[in-house]
Amino acid sequence: MARSICRLNIAAATLGLAMLLSTPIHAADADPFAGVEVSAAKVAGSVYMLTGSGGNIGLSVGTDGTLMVDDQYAPLSQRIQAAIASVGGDEPKIILNTHYHGDHTGGNPQFGTSGTIIAHENVRVRLLDEEDFARAGLPVVTFEDKLRIYFNDDELDVLHLPTGHTDSDAIVWFKNANVLHLGDHFFNGMFPYIDLEGGGSLQGFIKNLKTIIAMAPEDVRIIPGHGKLGTILELAENVEMLESTYSAVEVALAAGKTEQEILDAGVDDRWKSYAWQFITQERWLKTLITEATGGIAQARR
């Protein structure tokens, strides 16, 4: 029963996230993705960023064919393929998943019929735990720590980030193009979603971002899981927000403040613009309180 509840919560969360990040939808529309347009923009080298509904897609198009990072939702697969074709790509030979959430893996069953899906081993484990997830959408190649791929005259490092957004996260570094796809370790200019029930941890999330900042070139271009194309400076500001808001909650709790008093006070004015429909100030503060008070298995510390 616990697993079923967790699956339902995650499904509801990822669908809600997709709908909030997509083109505005009328309540009367039978198809929640009816108004979604998928578009492609050049980032650098052979790398493009595709936006639509759900997680941002990374794309490499060149002489070796097409490689895709994440694939949003199944109903968008034809529109995603059309966007790929618009920049000269064909059916993806390789599909990399940054983690297991449905707004990043929903297109797996469609694209997996003609391409090879690669992901961290926990992605396969968690997708196998989903009821009726199509076999064609499962990763057929998994890794534990890191993987290197040579494709379209680029060298891609696929690196596992432990205990961050989830327990299945990976980033993709297009080293020659100088582009990073961070999946949901980066909500650019927004409070992130830390999936505590899916093995995530705020402290792990922060540690992972600091590792990325230390290893990446200062001029790297960053494809976030959600939001606009980013930079190291924007990622560093994100870390500052995470540490600042968490520290404020710790201080408030140590002073004997109740959860409601913390929620009523809100976040510092500097960080109020990070609130959005899916992760409001209240939801973000509740995440911080859960971690600070040792909820959900000590918040995966």
MARMARPA-416569 format. One record per residue (C-alpha): residue number from 1; x negated, y, z negated. Coordinates in steps of 0.25 Angstrom, whole numbers. Each point is the difference from the previous one (the first is absolute). Layout:
// MARMARPA-416569
<r><k>NUM</k><c1>X</c1><c2>Y</c2><c3>Z</c3></r>
...
This chain:
// MARMARPA-416569
<r><k>1</k><c1>0</c1><c2>0</c2><c3>0</c3></r>
<r><k>2</k><c1>-11</c1><c2>10</c2><c3>-3</c3></r>
<r><k>3</k><c1>-7</c1><c2>-2</c2><c3>13</c3></r>
<r><k>4</k><c1>14</c1><c2>2</c2><c3>7</c3></r>
<r><k>5</k><c1>2</c1><c2>13</c2><c3>-8</c3></r>
<r><k>6</k><c1>-14</c1><c2>5</c2><c3>4</c3></r>
<r><k>7</k><c1>2</c1><c2>-3</c2><c3>15</c3></r>
<r><k>8</k><c1>13</c1><c2>7</c2><c3>0</c3></r>
<r><k>9</k><c1>-6</c1><c2>12</c2><c3>-7</c3></r>
<r><k>10</k><c1>-12</c1><c2>1</c2><c3>10</c3></r>
<r><k>11</k><c1>10</c1><c2>-2</c2><c3>12</c3></r>
<r><k>12</k><c1>9</c1><c2>11</c2><c3>-5</c3></r>
<r><k>13</k><c1>-12</c1><c2>9</c2><c3>-3</c3></r>
<r><k>14</k><c1>-7</c1><c2>-2</c2><c3>14</c3></r>
<r><k>15</k><c1>13</c1><c2>2</c2><c3>7</c3></r>
<r><k>16</k><c1>3</c1><c2>13</c2><c3>-8</c3></r>
<r><k>17</k><c1>-14</c1><c2>5</c2><c3>3</c3></r>
<r><k>18</k><c1>2</c1><c2>-3</c2><c3>15</c3></r>
<r><k>19</k><c1>13</c1><c2>8</c2><c3>0</c3></r>
<r><k>20</k><c1>-5</c1><c2>11</c2><c3>-7</c3></r>
<r><k>21</k><c1>-13</c1><c2>2</c2><c3>9</c3></r>
<r><k>22</k><c1>8</c1><c2>-2</c2><c3>13</c3></r>
<r><k>23</k><c1>8</c1><c2>10</c2><c3>8</c3></r>
<r><k>24</k><c1>12</c1><c2>5</c2><c3>-8</c3></r>
<r><k>25</k><c1>11</c1><c2>-11</c2><c3>1</c3></r>
<r><k>26</k><c1>15</c1><c2>2</c2><c3>0</c3></r>
<r><k>27</k><c1>8</c1><c2>-8</c2><c3>-10</c3></r>
<r><k>28</k><c1>9</c1><c2>-5</c2><c3>10</c3></r>
<r><k>29</k><c1>-11</c1><c2>-6</c2><c3>9</c3></r>
<r><k>30</k><c1>1</c1><c2>-15</c2><c3>0</c3></r>
<r><k>31</k><c1>-15</c1><c2>-1</c2><c3>4</c3></r>
<r><k>32</k><c1>-9</c1><c2>7</c2><c3>-11</c3></r>
<r><k>33</k><c1>-11</c1><c2>1</c2><c3>10</c3></r>
<r><k>34</k><c1>8</c1><c2>5</c2><c3>12</c3></r>
<r><k>35</k><c1>-6</c1><c2>14</c2><c3>-1</c3></r>
<r><k>36</k><c1>-15</c1><c2>-4</c2><c3>-2</c3></r>
<r><k>37</k><c1>-10</c1><c2>3</c2><c3>11</c3></r>
<r><k>38</k><c1>-14</c1><c2>-6</c2><c3>0</c3></r>
<r><k>39</k><c1>-11</c1><c2>9</c2><c3>5</c3></r>
<r><k>40</k><c1>-15</c1><c2>-2</c2><c3>2</c3></r>
<r><k>41</k><c1>-11</c1><c2>11</c2><c3>-2</c3></r>
<r><k>42</k><c1>-15</c1><c2>-2</c2><c3>3</c3></r>
<r><k>43</k><c1>-8</c1><c2>0</c2><c3>-13</c3></r>
<r><k>44</k><c1>-15</c1><c2>-3</c2><c3>5</c3></r>
<r><k>45</k><c1>-7</c1><c2>-10</c2><c3>10</c3></r>
<r><k>46</k><c1>10</c1><c2>-11</c2><c3>3</c3></r>
<r><k>47</k><c1>8</c1><c2>3</c2><c3>-12</c3></r>
<r><k>48</k><c1>15</c1><c2>5</c2><c3>-1</c3></r>
<r><k>49</k><c1>10</c1><c2>3</c2><c3>-11</c3></r>
<r><k>50</k><c1>14</c1><c2>-5</c2><c3>3</c3></r>
<r><k>51</k><c1>12</c1><c2>6</c2><c3>-9</c3></r>
<r><k>52</k><c1>14</c1><c2>-4</c2><c3>0</c3></r>
<r><k>53</k><c1>7</c1><c2>-5</c2><c3>-13</c3></r>
<r><k>54</k><c1>-8</c1><c2>-7</c2><c3>-11</c3></r>
<r><k>55</k><c1>-15</c1><c2>-1</c2><c3>-1</c3></r>
<r><k>56</k><c1>-9</c1><c2>7</c2><c3>10</c3></r>
<r><k>57</k><c1>-6</c1><c2>-9</c2><c3>11</c3></r>
<r><k>58</k><c1>-14</c1><c2>0</c2><c3>4</c3></r>
<r><k>59</k><c1>-3</c1><c2>-4</c2><c3>14</c3></r>
<r><k>60</k><c1>-13</c1><c2>-3</c2><c3>8</c3></r>
<r><k>61</k><c1>2</c1><c2>-1</c2><c3>16</c3></r>
<r><k>62</k><c1>-12</c1><c2>-3</c2><c3>9</c3></r>
<r><k>63</k><c1>-7</c1><c2>-11</c2><c3>9</c3></r>
<r><k>64</k><c1>2</c1><c2>-11</c2><c3>-10</c3></r>
<r><k>65</k><c1>15</c1><c2>3</c2><c3>-1</c3></r>
<r><k>66</k><c1>9</c1><c2>5</c2><c3>-11</c3></r>
<r><k>67</k><c1>-2</c1><c2>-1</c2><c3>-15</c3></r>
<r><k>68</k><c1>11</c1><c2>5</c2><c3>-10</c3></r>
<r><k>69</k><c1>-1</c1><c2>3</c2><c3>-15</c3></r>
<r><k>70</k><c1>14</c1><c2>-2</c2><c3>-6</c3></r>
<r><k>71</k><c1>13</c1><c2>-1</c2><c3>8</c3></r>
<r><k>72</k><c1>11</c1><c2>7</c2><c3>-8</c3></r>
<r><k>73</k><c1>14</c1><c2>-7</c2><c3>2</c3></r>
<r><k>74</k><c1>5</c1><c2>-10</c2><c3>9</c3></r>
<r><k>75</k><c1>11</c1><c2>8</c2><c3>6</c3></r>
<r><k>76</k><c1>-11</c1><c2>10</c2><c3>5</c3></r>
<r><k>77</k><c1>-8</c1><c2>-10</c2><c3>7</c3></r>
<r><k>78</k><c1>4</c1><c2>3</c2><c3>14</c3></r>
<r><k>79</k><c1>-2</c1><c2>15</c2><c3>-3</c3></r>
<r><k>80</k><c1>-14</c1><c2>-3</c2><c3>-6</c3></r>
<r><k>81</k><c1>-4</c1><c2>-8</c2><c3>13</c3></r>
<r><k>82</k><c1>5</c1><c2>12</c2><c3>9</c3></r>
<r><k>83</k><c1>-8</c1><c2>9</c2><c3>-8</c3></r>
<r><k>84</k><c1>-12</c1><c2>-9</c2><c3>1</c3></r>
<r><k>85</k><c1>2</c1><c2>-1</c2><c3>15</c3></r>
<r><k>86</k><c1>1</c1><c2>16</c2><c3>1</c3></r>
<r><k>87</k><c1>-15</c1><c2>0</c2><c3>-4</c3></r>
<r><k>88</k><c1>-4</c1><c2>-11</c2><c3>10</c3></r>
<r><k>89</k><c1>1</c1><c2>-12</c2><c3>-10</c3></r>
<r><k>90</k><c1>6</c1><c2>-14</c2><c3>2</c3></r>
<r><k>91</k><c1>6</c1><c2>-10</c2><c3>-10</c3></r>
<r><k>92</k><c1>-10</c1><c2>0</c2><c3>-12</c3></r>
<r><k>93</k><c1>-10</c1><c2>-11</c2><c3>-1</c3></r>
<r><k>94</k><c1>-3</c1><c2>2</c2><c3>-15</c3></r>
<r><k>95</k><c1>10</c1><c2>6</c2><c3>-10</c3></r>
<r><k>96</k><c1>-6</c1><c2>4</c2><c3>-14</c3></r>
<r><k>97</k><c1>9</c1><c2>1</c2><c3>-12</c3></r>
<r><k>98</k><c1>-5</c1><c2>10</c2><c3>-11</c3></r>
<r><k>99</k><c1>10</c1><c2>-6</c2><c3>-10</c3></r>
<r><k>100</k><c1>13</c1><c2>-8</c2><c3>-1</c3></r>
<r><k>101</k><c1>11</c1><c2>10</c2><c3>-1</c3></r>
<r><k>102</k><c1>11</c1><c2>-1</c2><c3>11</c3></r>
<r><k>103</k><c1>-2</c1><c2>14</c2><c3>5</c3></r>
<r><k>104</k><c1>-14</c1><c2>-5</c2><c3>5</c3></r>
<r><k>105</k><c1>2</c1><c2>-14</c2><c3>3</c3></r>
<r><k>106</k><c1>15</c1><c2>0</c2><c3>5</c3></r>
<r><k>107</k><c1>-5</c1><c2>-1</c2><c3>15</c3></r>
<r><k>108</k><c1>-9</c1><c2>-12</c2><c3>-3</c3></r>
<r><k>109</k><c1>10</c1><c2>-11</c2><c3>5</c3></r>
<r><k>110</k><c1>1</c1><c2>8</c2><c3>14</c3></r>
<r><k>111</k><c1>-15</c1><c2>3</c2><c3>2</c3></r>
<r><k>112</k><c1>-5</c1><c2>-13</c2><c3>-6</c3></r>
<r><k>113</k><c1>6</c1><c2>-8</c2><c3>11</c3></r>
<r><k>114</k><c1>-11</c1><c2>6</c2><c3>9</c3></r>
<r><k>115</k><c1>-11</c1><c2>5</c2><c3>-9</c3></r>
<r><k>116</k><c1>-8</c1><c2>-5</c2><c3>-12</c3></r>
<r><k>117</k><c1>4</c1><c2>5</c2><c3>-13</c3></r>
<r><k>118</k><c1>-11</c1><c2>3</c2><c3>-10</c3></r>
<r><k>119</k><c1>2</c1><c2>4</c2><c3>-15</c3></r>
<r><k>120</k><c1>-5</c1><c2>-2</c2><c3>-14</c3></r>
<r><k>121</k><c1>3</c1><c2>-14</c2><c3>-5</c3></r>
<r><k>122</k><c1>11</c1><c2>6</c2><c3>-10</c3></r>
<r><k>123</k><c1>8</c1><c2>6</c2><c3>12</c3></r>
<r><k>124</k><c1>2</c1><c2>-14</c2><c3>5</c3></r>
<r><k>125</k><c1>3</c1><c2>-5</c2><c3>-14</c3></r>
<r><k>126</k><c1>11</c1><c2>11</c2><c3>-3</c3></r>
<r><k>127</k><c1>6</c1><c2>-1</c2><c3>14</c3></r>
<r><k>128</k><c1>2</c1><c2>-15</c2><c3>-2</c3></r>
<r><k>129</k><c1>7</c1><c2>3</c2><c3>-13</c3></r>
<r><k>130</k><c1>10</c1><c2>9</c2><c3>8</c3></r>
<r><k>131</k><c1>13</c1><c2>-8</c2><c3>4</c3></r>
<r><k>132</k><c1>1</c1><c2>-2</c2><c3>15</c3></r>
<r><k>133</k><c1>-12</c1><c2>7</c2><c3>4</c3></r>
<r><k>134</k><c1>-3</c1><c2>-5</c2><c3>14</c3></r>
<r><k>135</k><c1>-12</c1><c2>-9</c2><c3>1</c3></r>
<r><k>136</k><c1>-5</c1><c2>8</c2><c3>13</c3></r>
<r><k>137</k><c1>-2</c1><c2>12</c2><c3>-10</c3></r>
<r><k>138</k><c1>-9</c1><c2>-7</c2><c3>-9</c3></r>
<r><k>139</k><c1>-15</c1><c2>3</c2><c3>0</c3></r>
<r><k>140</k><c1>-8</c1><c2>-11</c2><c3>7</c3></r>
<r><k>141</k><c1>-14</c1><c2>5</c2><c3>-4</c3></r>
<r><k>142</k><c1>-2</c1><c2>5</c2><c3>-15</c3></r>
<r><k>143</k><c1>-12</c1><c2>5</c2><c3>-7</c3></r>
<r><k>144</k><c1>-3</c1><c2>2</c2><c3>-15</c3></r>
<r><k>145</k><c1>-10</c1><c2>12</c2><c3>0</c3></r>
<r><k>146</k><c1>-3</c1><c2>5</c2><c3>13</c3></r>
<r><k>147</k><c1>0</c1><c2>-3</c2><c3>15</c3></r>
<r><k>148</k><c1>-7</c1><c2>7</c2><c3>12</c3></r>
<r><k>149</k><c1>6</c1><c2>0</c2><c3>14</c3></r>
<r><k>150</k><c1>-7</c1><c2>5</c2><c3>13</c3></r>
<r><k>151</k><c1>10</c1><c2>6</c2><c3>9</c3></r>
<r><k>152</k><c1>1</c1><c2>11</c2><c3>11</c3></r>
<r><k>153</k><c1>-15</c1><c2>4</c2><c3>-2</c3></r>
<r><k>154</k><c1>3</c1><c2>2</c2><c3>-15</c3></r>
<r><k>155</k><c1>-4</c1><c2>-7</c2><c3>-13</c3></r>
<r><k>156</k><c1>12</c1><c2>-2</c2><c3>-9</c3></r>
<r><k>157</k><c1>-2</c1><c2>-2</c2><c3>-15</c3></r>
<r><k>158</k><c1>12</c1><c2>-6</c2><c3>-7</c3></r>
<r><k>159</k><c1>-2</c1><c2>1</c2><c3>-15</c3></r>
<r><k>160</k><c1>9</c1><c2>-5</c2><c3>-11</c3></r>
<r><k>161</k><c1>3</c1><c2>10</c2><c3>-11</c3></r>
<r><k>162</k><c1>4</c1><c2>-7</c2><c3>-13</c3></r>
<r><k>163</k><c1>12</c1><c2>3</c2><c3>-9</c3></r>
<r><k>164</k><c1>4</c1><c2>14</c2><c3>6</c3></r>
<r><k>165</k><c1>12</c1><c2>2</c2><c3>8</c3></r>
<r><k>166</k><c1>3</c1><c2>-15</c2><c3>-1</c3></r>
<r><k>167</k><c1>-9</c1><c2>-12</c2><c3>-2</c3></r>
<r><k>168</k><c1>-1</c1><c2>-2</c2><c3>15</c3></r>
<r><k>169</k><c1>-5</c1><c2>13</c2><c3>5</c3></r>
<r><k>170</k><c1>-11</c1><c2>2</c2><c3>11</c3></r>
<r><k>171</k><c1>-5</c1><c2>12</c2><c3>8</c3></r>
<r><k>172</k><c1>-6</c1><c2>0</c2><c3>14</c3></r>
<r><k>173</k><c1>-12</c1><c2>8</c2><c3>3</c3></r>
<r><k>174</k><c1>-2</c1><c2>3</c2><c3>15</c3></r>
<r><k>175</k><c1>-15</c1><c2>3</c2><c3>-2</c3></r>
<r><k>176</k><c1>-4</c1><c2>5</c2><c3>14</c3></r>
<r><k>177</k><c1>13</c1><c2>8</c2><c3>1</c3></r>
<r><k>178</k><c1>-2</c1><c2>5</c2><c3>-14</c3></r>
<r><k>179</k><c1>14</c1><c2>-2</c2><c3>-4</c3></r>
<r><k>180</k><c1>6</c1><c2>-7</c2><c3>-12</c3></r>
<r><k>181</k><c1>14</c1><c2>-6</c2><c3>-1</c3></r>
<r><k>182</k><c1>3</c1><c2>0</c2><c3>-15</c3></r>
<r><k>183</k><c1>14</c1><c2>-6</c2><c3>0</c3></r>
<r><k>184</k><c1>8</c1><c2>3</c2><c3>-13</c3></r>
<r><k>185</k><c1>-13</c1><c2>4</c2><c3>-8</c3></r>
<r><k>186</k><c1>3</c1><c2>14</c2><c3>6</c3></r>
<r><k>187</k><c1>13</c1><c2>7</c2><c3>0</c3></r>
<r><k>188</k><c1>-5</c1><c2>13</c2><c3>6</c3></r>
<r><k>189</k><c1>5</c1><c2>12</c2><c3>-8</c3></r>
<r><k>190</k><c1>10</c1><c2>-9</c2><c3>-7</c3></r>
<r><k>191</k><c1>1</c1><c2>-8</c2><c3>-13</c3></r>
<r><k>192</k><c1>-3</c1><c2>-14</c2><c3>3</c3></r>
<r><k>193</k><c1>8</c1><c2>-12</c2><c3>-2</c3></r>
<r><k>194</k><c1>-8</c1><c2>-10</c2><c3>-10</c3></r>
<r><k>195</k><c1>7</c1><c2>-13</c2><c3>1</c3></r>
<r><k>196</k><c1>-2</c1><c2>-5</c2><c3>-14</c3></r>
<r><k>197</k><c1>8</c1><c2>-12</c2><c3>2</c3></r>
<r><k>198</k><c1>-8</c1><c2>-4</c2><c3>12</c3></r>
<r><k>199</k><c1>-13</c1><c2>0</c2><c3>-7</c3></r>
<r><k>200</k><c1>-3</c1><c2>15</c2><c3>1</c3></r>
<r><k>201</k><c1>-7</c1><c2>9</c2><c3>-10</c3></r>
<r><k>202</k><c1>-2</c1><c2>15</c2><c3>-1</c3></r>
<r><k>203</k><c1>-14</c1><c2>-1</c2><c3>-6</c3></r>
<r><k>204</k><c1>-3</c1><c2>-10</c2><c3>11</c3></r>
<r><k>205</k><c1>5</c1><c2>9</c2><c3>10</c3></r>
<r><k>206</k><c1>-8</c1><c2>11</c2><c3>-5</c3></r>
<r><k>207</k><c1>-13</c1><c2>-8</c2><c3>0</c3></r>
<r><k>208</k><c1>3</c1><c2>-5</c2><c3>14</c3></r>
<r><k>209</k><c1>1</c1><c2>14</c2><c3>5</c3></r>
<r><k>210</k><c1>-13</c1><c2>4</c2><c3>-7</c3></r>
<r><k>211</k><c1>-7</c1><c2>-11</c2><c3>7</c3></r>
<r><k>212</k><c1>5</c1><c2>4</c2><c3>13</c3></r>
<r><k>213</k><c1>-4</c1><c2>14</c2><c3>-2</c3></r>
<r><k>214</k><c1>-14</c1><c2>-4</c2><c3>-4</c3></r>
<r><k>215</k><c1>-2</c1><c2>-9</c2><c3>13</c3></r>
<r><k>216</k><c1>7</c1><c2>8</c2><c3>11</c3></r>
<r><k>217</k><c1>-7</c1><c2>11</c2><c3>8</c3></r>
<r><k>218</k><c1>5</c1><c2>14</c2><c3>-4</c3></r>
<r><k>219</k><c1>6</c1><c2>2</c2><c3>14</c3></r>
<r><k>220</k><c1>7</c1><c2>-13</c2><c3>1</c3></r>
<r><k>221</k><c1>15</c1><c2>1</c2><c3>5</c3></r>
<r><k>222</k><c1>10</c1><c2>-7</c2><c3>-9</c3></r>
<r><k>223</k><c1>13</c1><c2>-7</c2><c3>5</c3></r>
<r><k>224</k><c1>8</c1><c2>0</c2><c3>-13</c3></r>
<r><k>225</k><c1>11</c1><c2>-10</c2><c3>-2</c3></r>
<r><k>226</k><c1>10</c1><c2>11</c2><c3>-1</c3></r>
<r><k>227</k><c1>-2</c1><c2>15</c2><c3>4</c3></r>
<r><k>228</k><c1>-8</c1><c2>8</c2><c3>10</c3></r>
<r><k>229</k><c1>-14</c1><c2>-4</c2><c3>5</c3></r>
<r><k>230</k><c1>-10</c1><c2>3</c2><c3>-12</c3></r>
<r><k>231</k><c1>-14</c1><c2>4</c2><c3>-4</c3></r>
<r><k>232</k><c1>-9</c1><c2>-4</c2><c3>-12</c3></r>
<r><k>233</k><c1>3</c1><c2>14</c2><c3>-6</c3></r>
<r><k>234</k><c1>15</c1><c2>-4</c2><c3>0</c3></r>
<r><k>235</k><c1>-3</c1><c2>-13</c2><c3>-6</c3></r>
<r><k>236</k><c1>-9</c1><c2>6</c2><c3>-11</c3></r>
<r><k>237</k><c1>12</c1><c2>9</c2><c3>-3</c3></r>
<r><k>238</k><c1>9</c1><c2>-12</c2><c3>-1</c3></r>
<r><k>239</k><c1>-10</c1><c2>-6</c2><c3>-10</c3></r>
<r><k>240</k><c1>0</c1><c2>13</c2><c3>-8</c3></r>
<r><k>241</k><c1>15</c1><c2>-1</c2><c3>-1</c3></r>
<r><k>242</k><c1>1</c1><c2>-14</c2><c3>-4</c3></r>
<r><k>243</k><c1>-10</c1><c2>2</c2><c3>-12</c3></r>
<r><k>244</k><c1>6</c1><c2>14</c2><c3>-4</c3></r>
<r><k>245</k><c1>14</c1><c2>-5</c2><c3>0</c3></r>
<r><k>246</k><c1>-4</c1><c2>-13</c2><c3>-8</c3></r>
<r><k>247</k><c1>-8</c1><c2>7</c2><c3>-10</c3></r>
<r><k>248</k><c1>11</c1><c2>10</c2><c3>-3</c3></r>
<r><k>249</k><c1>10</c1><c2>-12</c2><c3>-3</c3></r>
<r><k>250</k><c1>-11</c1><c2>-6</c2><c3>-9</c3></r>
<r><k>251</k><c1>-1</c1><c2>13</c2><c3>-7</c3></r>
<r><k>252</k><c1>15</c1><c2>1</c2><c3>-2</c3></r>
<r><k>253</k><c1>2</c1><c2>-14</c2><c3>-5</c3></r>
<r><k>254</k><c1>-12</c1><c2>2</c2><c3>-10</c3></r>
<r><k>255</k><c1>7</c1><c2>12</c2><c3>-5</c3></r>
<r><k>256</k><c1>13</c1><c2>-8</c2><c3>-2</c3></r>
<r><k>257</k><c1>8</c1><c2>5</c2><c3>11</c3></r>
<r><k>258</k><c1>11</c1><c2>-9</c2><c3>5</c3></r>
<r><k>259</k><c1>2</c1><c2>-5</c2><c3>14</c3></r>
<r><k>260</k><c1>12</c1><c2>10</c2><c3>2</c3></r>
<r><k>261</k><c1>-8</c1><c2>12</c2><c3>-5</c3></r>
<r><k>262</k><c1>-11</c1><c2>-4</c2><c3>10</c3></r>
<r><k>263</k><c1>10</c1><c2>-1</c2><c3>11</c3></r>
<r><k>264</k><c1>6</c1><c2>14</c2><c3>-4</c3></r>
<r><k>265</k><c1>-14</c1><c2>6</c2><c3>0</c3></r>
<r><k>266</k><c1>-3</c1><c2>-5</c2><c3>14</c3></r>
<r><k>267</k><c1>-13</c1><c2>1</c2><c3>7</c3></r>
<r><k>268</k><c1>-10</c1><c2>12</c2><c3>0</c3></r>
<r><k>269</k><c1>4</c1><c2>10</c2><c3>10</c3></r>
<r><k>270</k><c1>-12</c1><c2>-3</c2><c3>9</c3></r>
<r><k>271</k><c1>6</c1><c2>-14</c2><c3>3</c3></r>
<r><k>272</k><c1>15</c1><c2>3</c2><c3>1</c3></r>
<r><k>273</k><c1>-2</c1><c2>0</c2><c3>15</c3></r>
<r><k>274</k><c1>-4</c1><c2>-15</c2><c3>0</c3></r>
<r><k>275</k><c1>14</c1><c2>-4</c2><c3>-4</c3></r>
<r><k>276</k><c1>9</c1><c2>-5</c2><c3>11</c3></r>
<r><k>277</k><c1>13</c1><c2>-8</c2><c3>2</c3></r>
<r><k>278</k><c1>-5</c1><c2>-14</c2><c3>-3</c3></r>
<r><k>279</k><c1>-10</c1><c2>4</c2><c3>-11</c3></r>
<r><k>280</k><c1>6</c1><c2>11</c2><c3>-7</c3></r>
<r><k>281</k><c1>-7</c1><c2>7</c2><c3>-12</c3></r>
<r><k>282</k><c1>8</c1><c2>-9</c2><c3>-9</c3></r>
<r><k>283</k><c1>-3</c1><c2>-13</c2><c3>7</c3></r>
<r><k>284</k><c1>-15</c1><c2>4</c2><c3>0</c3></r>
<r><k>285</k><c1>0</c1><c2>3</c2><c3>-15</c3></r>
<r><k>286</k><c1>7</c1><c2>-13</c2><c3>-3</c3></r>
<r><k>287</k><c1>-11</c1><c2>-7</c2><c3>7</c3></r>
<r><k>288</k><c1>-11</c1><c2>7</c2><c3>-8</c3></r>
<r><k>289</k><c1>8</c1><c2>-3</c2><c3>-13</c3></r>
<r><k>290</k><c1>1</c1><c2>-14</c2><c3>3</c3></r>
<r><k>291</k><c1>-15</c1><c2>-1</c2><c3>3</c3></r>
<r><k>292</k><c1>-4</c1><c2>8</c2><c3>-12</c3></r>
<r><k>293</k><c1>9</c1><c2>-8</c2><c3>-10</c3></r>
<r><k>294</k><c1>-5</c1><c2>-13</c2><c3>6</c3></r>
<r><k>295</k><c1>13</c1><c2>-5</c2><c3>7</c3></r>
<r><k>296</k><c1>1</c1><c2>-10</c2><c3>11</c3></r>
<r><k>297</k><c1>-12</c1><c2>-9</c2><c3>-5</c3></r>
<r><k>298</k><c1>-8</c1><c2>12</c2><c3>-5</c3></r>
<r><k>299</k><c1>2</c1><c2>6</c2><c3>14</c3></r>
<r><k>300</k><c1>-10</c1><c2>-10</c2><c3>6</c3></r>
<r><k>301</k><c1>-12</c1><c2>6</c2><c3>-7</c3></r>
